[in-house]
Amino acid sequence: MARNLDDFARDLAAVTRQATQAAISTAKEQRLIGASKRGDEAAVRSIASSMSTAELRAFQRKHG
């Protein structure tokens, strides 16, 4: 039984990390879109510089 609980805990931790990362990426995307709509170039640069290459590529695929 302990093994099943260990597997469950590991899987739950992995899913939690993925969900957390997705939420963070979505929040950054929304901030980036908002700054862009406001014409706030400094904010756009700041937000974009905090995003990983993978996040920026995903953003470009979604919105580009």
VOPAGU-2260 file (C-alpha; in pm, 1 decimal, decimal comma):
REM VOPAGU-2260
SITE   aa  ch    i         X         Y         Z
SITE  MET   A    0       0,0       0,0       0,0
SITE  ALA   A    1     284,0     240,2      75,6
SITE  ARG   A    2     408,7     206,5    -279,2
SITE  ASN   A    3      69,5     301,5    -418,9
SITE  LEU   A    4      57,7     603,3    -192,3
SITE  ASP   A    5     410,2     701,7    -296,8
SITE  ASP   A    6     312,7     670,1    -664,7
SITE  PHE   A    7      -0,4     873,3    -602,4
SITE  ALA   A    8     193,5    1143,7    -417,4
SITE  ARG   A    9     451,9    1162,7    -696,3
SITE  ASP   A   10     183,9    1185,0    -965,7
SITE  LEU   A   11     -11,6    1442,2    -768,7
SITE  ALA   A   12     300,6    1655,4    -723,7
SITE  ALA   A   13     371,6    1638,2   -1097,9
SITE  VAL   A   14      16,8    1741,1   -1190,2
SITE  THR   A   15      25,3    2021,1    -933,6
SITE  ARG   A   16     352,3    2153,2   -1080,0
SITE  GLN   A   17     203,8    2144,9   -1430,8
SITE  ALA   A   18    -113,9    2323,2   -1321,6
SITE  THR   A   19      85,5    2584,8   -1133,3
SITE  GLN   A   20     310,5    2648,3   -1433,6
SITE  ALA   A   21       8,9    2678,2   -1663,8
SITE  ALA   A   22    -154,3    2929,9   -1429,6
SITE  ILE   A   23     164,4    3135,1   -1407,7
SITE  SER   A   24     204,0    3132,2   -1786,1
SITE  THR   A   25    -158,5    3237,1   -1834,7
SITE  ALA   A   26    -118,2    3521,7   -1586,7
SITE  LYS   A   27     195,0    3643,6   -1763,8
SITE  GLU   A   28      17,4    3623,2   -2099,3
SITE  GLN   A   29    -274,3    3828,9   -1968,1
SITE  ARG   A   30     -37,5    4090,1   -1822,2
SITE  LEU   A   31     153,4    4102,4   -2152,2
SITE  ILE   A   32    -166,9    4149,2   -2351,8
SITE  GLY   A   33    -288,9    4419,9   -2114,6
SITE  ALA   A   34      39,0    4610,2   -2128,9
SITE  SER   A   35      41,9    4583,9   -2505,8
SITE  LYS   A   36    -313,2    4717,3   -2534,4
SITE  ARG   A   37    -220,7    5010,3   -2309,1
SITE  GLY   A   38      84,8    5080,9   -2523,4
SITE  ASP   A   39     313,3    5038,5   -2222,0
SITE  GLU   A   40     633,6    4933,1   -2396,6
SITE  ALA   A   41     838,2    4921,1   -2075,7
SITE  ALA   A   42     589,1    4682,8   -1915,3
SITE  VAL   A   43     579,0    4465,5   -2228,4
SITE  ARG   A   44     957,2    4439,2   -2225,5
SITE  SER   A   45     964,7    4363,7   -1854,3
SITE  ILE   A   46     698,8    4093,3   -1874,7
SITE  ALA   A   47     845,4    3937,4   -2188,0
SITE  SER   A   48    1190,4    3928,2   -2031,3
SITE  SER   A   49    1048,4    3731,2   -1737,4
SITE  MET   A   50     905,8    3466,0   -1970,8
SITE  SER   A   51    1096,1    3161,7   -2087,4
SITE  THR   A   52    1159,0    3094,8   -2454,8
SITE  ALA   A   53     901,6    2814,7   -2441,1
SITE  GLU   A   54     643,0    3050,6   -2290,3
SITE  LEU   A   55     712,5    3313,8   -2555,8
SITE  ARG   A   56     685,1    3056,8   -2836,6
SITE  ALA   A   57     356,7    2926,3   -2695,6
SITE  PHE   A   58     228,6    3283,4   -2669,2
SITE  GLN   A   59     326,4    3348,8   -3029,0
SITE  ARG   A   60     149,5    3030,7   -3146,6
SITE  LYS   A   61    -167,7    3130,4   -2960,1
SITE  HIS   A   62    -173,1    3499,3   -3042,4
SITE  GLY   A   63      63,7    3549,2   -3332,0
